[in-house]
């Protein structure tokens, strides 16, 4: 499911650099599956909800970041066009992160 979601993000034209995957302790399994994608990982040791998951990526986000899109890997049918609409335009930098 996460492959479909990542493919939509990448093909949307929205700047997803970096894409940050939040996972529990199974990061090794997930990273092996996603080895062909340019992603970073944050570990959520306790699953305390979506807000906590977002807080786990705090250190990976540059202070100048203005917009963040939170997506769930169990929603793989999100289309690239929908992501473009969320950002208001196909070229807008919605996720202005740097590696």
Phi, psi and omega per residue, in radians:
X1 nan -0.690 -3.083
X2 -1.173 -0.519 3.094
X3 -1.068 -0.764 3.139
X4 -1.089 -0.748 3.138
X5 -1.142 -0.790 3.118
X6 -1.083 -0.716 3.104
X7 -1.066 -0.673 3.099
X8 -1.151 -0.751 3.129
X9 -1.069 -0.840 -3.099
X10 -1.140 -0.749 -3.104
X11 -1.355 -0.163 -3.115
X12 -1.236 -0.414 -3.064
X13 1.515 -0.113 3.058
X14 -1.258 2.438 -3.118
X15 -1.306 1.795 -3.113
X16 -1.763 0.647 -2.980
X17 -1.743 1.903 -0.041
X18 -1.605 2.850 2.918
X19 -1.514 2.246 -3.112
X20 -1.957 2.169 3.116
X21 -1.752 2.189 3.061
X22 -1.766 2.213 -3.118
X23 -2.498 2.809 3.004
X24 -1.363 -2.649 -3.054
X25 -1.158 -0.119 -3.104
X26 -1.518 0.472 -3.122
X27 -0.969 -0.668 -3.105
X28 -1.095 -0.720 3.114
X29 -1.147 -0.786 -3.129
X30 -1.152 -0.787 -3.109
X31 -1.128 -0.577 3.066
X32 -1.134 -0.729 3.137
X33 -1.173 -0.523 -3.061
X34 -1.841 0.378 -3.046
X35 -1.069 -0.340 3.130
X36 -1.579 0.045 3.123
X37 -1.926 2.557 3.067
X38 -1.538 1.706 -3.109
X39 -2.379 2.782 2.996
X40 -2.021 2.850 -3.086
X41 -2.203 2.514 2.960
X42 -2.223 2.427 -3.117
X43 -1.745 2.256 3.055
X44 -1.848 1.683 -3.031
X45 -1.189 -0.581 3.049
X46 -2.085 2.337 3.134
X47 -1.533 1.659 -3.067
X48 -1.933 0.371 3.081
X49 1.900 3.028 -3.068
X50 -1.135 -0.700 3.128
X51 -1.078 -0.699 3.099
X52 -1.157 -0.690 3.104
X53 -1.063 -0.749 3.106
X54 -1.125 -0.702 3.125
X55 -1.086 -0.501 -3.140
X56 -1.167 -0.337 -3.138
X57 -1.691 0.047 -3.045
X58 -0.853 -0.820 -3.090
X59 -1.228 -0.238 3.141
X60 -1.649 -0.122 -3.097
X61 -1.747 2.244 3.100
X62 -1.206 2.523 -3.136
X63 -1.000 -0.494 -3.114
X64 -1.368 -0.074 -3.117
X65 -1.094 2.250 -3.112
X66 -1.781 -0.544 -3.050
X67 -2.368 2.426 3.096
X68 -2.323 2.388 3.042
X69 -1.910 2.185 3.098
X70 -1.776 2.109 -3.127
X71 -2.145 2.636 -3.120
X72 -1.906 2.313 -3.066
X73 -1.176 -0.262 3.097
X74 -1.571 0.275 3.010
X75 -2.094 1.091 -2.994
X76 -1.289 -0.153 -3.045
X77 -1.624 0.237 3.036
X78 -1.187 2.195 -3.082
X79 -1.571 2.673 3.092
X80 -0.980 -0.685 3.136
X81 -1.080 -0.650 3.104
X82 -1.136 -0.674 3.089
X83 -1.126 -0.709 3.086
X84 -1.044 -0.748 3.132
X85 -1.131 -0.685 3.098
X86 -1.026 -0.597 -3.107
X87 -1.524 -0.117 3.088
X88 1.554 -0.409 3.135
X89 -2.807 2.707 -3.067
X90 -1.200 -0.315 -3.090
X91 -1.871 -0.046 -3.101
X92 -1.181 2.444 -3.130
X93 -1.506 1.593 -3.111
X94 -1.393 -0.487 -3.082
X95 -2.200 1.316 -2.977
X96 -1.456 1.282 3.079
X97 -1.829 2.804 2.964
X98 -2.220 2.679 3.052
X99 -1.239 nan nan
